[in-house]
Amino acid sequence: MLVQCQMCHKAFVGRRIRKFCSRKCGAKKGTMATTRPDGSERVRHGHVEIKINGTWIRKLRHVLQKALGRSPTLSEMCACIFLDGDKQNVCLDNVLVRGESAKRGVRKRQPPSIA
């Protein structure tokens, strides 16, 4: 069925329920949400990410740069290790930051052996 876009008046093939030819036209009209606002959180690959100034960064890096006073971001070569293994626990007591030279040799922390 041929339908006319309510924003740009372009004809497109679709169902009657669709009012716009694209998300872009729907966003111009203000009826469709196309992006999440700054401060939104999401989980990707087990890590919590937060949206800052239109870009997604890991929440851990954001928390660490605030605590350490580094700006704009921590170096990508710094390794952030979760001591309890839970990637969503971004508490400062749970994180170990290793420098750039140690990035290549990062291994999972082994619990101490009882002998």
C-alpha positions in Angstrom: 0.0 0.0 0.0 1.3 3.5 -0.9 1.3 5.9 2.1 2.4 9.5 2.2 4.8 10.7 4.9 3.3 13.3 7.2 6.6 15.2 7.5 8.2 15.3 4.0 5.1 14.2 2.0 7.1 11.6 0.2 5.2 8.5 -0.9 6.5 5.2 0.5 5.3 1.6 0.7 4.0 0.7 4.1 1.0 -0.1 6.3 -1.5 2.5 7.3 -0.3 2.7 10.9 3.1 4.1 9.8 2.9 7.8 9.5 6.5 8.6 8.5 8.8 7.3 5.8 11.8 7.1 8.2 12.9 7.6 11.8 14.5 10.9 10.8 11.2 12.3 9.6 9.5 11.0 12.8 12.1 12.7 15.0 11.7 16.0 13.1 8.0 15.9 13.9 8.9 15.1 17.5 6.8 12.0 17.9 9.5 9.4 17.9 12.4 9.1 20.4 15.6 8.3 18.4 18.3 8.5 21.1 18.7 8.1 24.8 19.4 11.3 26.8 22.8 11.9 28.5 23.1 10.1 31.9 21.3 7.0 30.5 22.8 3.6 31.4 22.9 0.3 29.5 24.6 -3.0 29.9 26.8 -4.3 27.0 29.0 -7.4 27.2 28.5 -7.4 31.0 29.8 -3.9 31.5 27.6 -1.0 32.6 27.9 2.0 30.1 26.8 5.6 30.7 26.1 8.2 28.1 28.1 11.3 28.5 28.1 14.2 26.0 26.5 11.9 23.3 29.0 9.1 23.6 28.8 5.8 25.5 31.7 5.1 27.9 32.0 2.4 30.6 30.7 3.6 33.9 33.7 2.3 35.7 36.0 4.6 33.7 33.7 7.6 34.4 33.7 6.8 38.1 37.5 6.4 38.2 38.2 9.6 36.2 36.1 11.5 38.7 37.8 9.9 41.7 41.3 10.3 40.3 40.7 13.7 38.8 41.9 12.7 35.3 40.2 14.4 32.4 38.8 13.8 29.8 39.3 10.1 30.2 41.5 7.4 31.5 44.1 6.2 29.0 42.8 3.2 27.0 46.1 1.4 27.9 45.2 1.4 31.7 43.8 -1.9 32.8 40.8 -1.8 35.2 40.5 -5.1 37.1 37.4 -6.1 39.1 38.6 -7.8 42.2 35.4 -9.8 42.8 34.9 -10.6 39.1 31.6 -8.8 38.8 31.8 -6.3 35.9 28.7 -4.5 37.1 30.0 -3.7 40.6 31.7 -0.3 40.0 32.4 0.4 43.6 35.9 2.0 44.1 36.8 -0.7 46.7 36.2 -3.4 44.0 38.6 -2.0 41.4 42.3 -2.2 40.8 43.8 0.1 38.2 47.1 -1.0 36.6 49.3 1.2 34.6 50.0 1.2 30.8 53.0 -1.1 31.1 51.1 -3.8 32.9 48.2 -4.0 30.4 49.6 -6.8 28.4 50.3 -9.0 31.4 46.8 -8.8 33.1 45.6 -12.1 34.4 42.6 -12.9 36.6 43.3 -12.6 40.2 43.7 -16.0 41.9 42.4 -16.4 45.5 45.2 -17.2 47.9 45.8 -20.8 48.4 45.5 -22.3 51.9 48.4 -24.7 52.6 
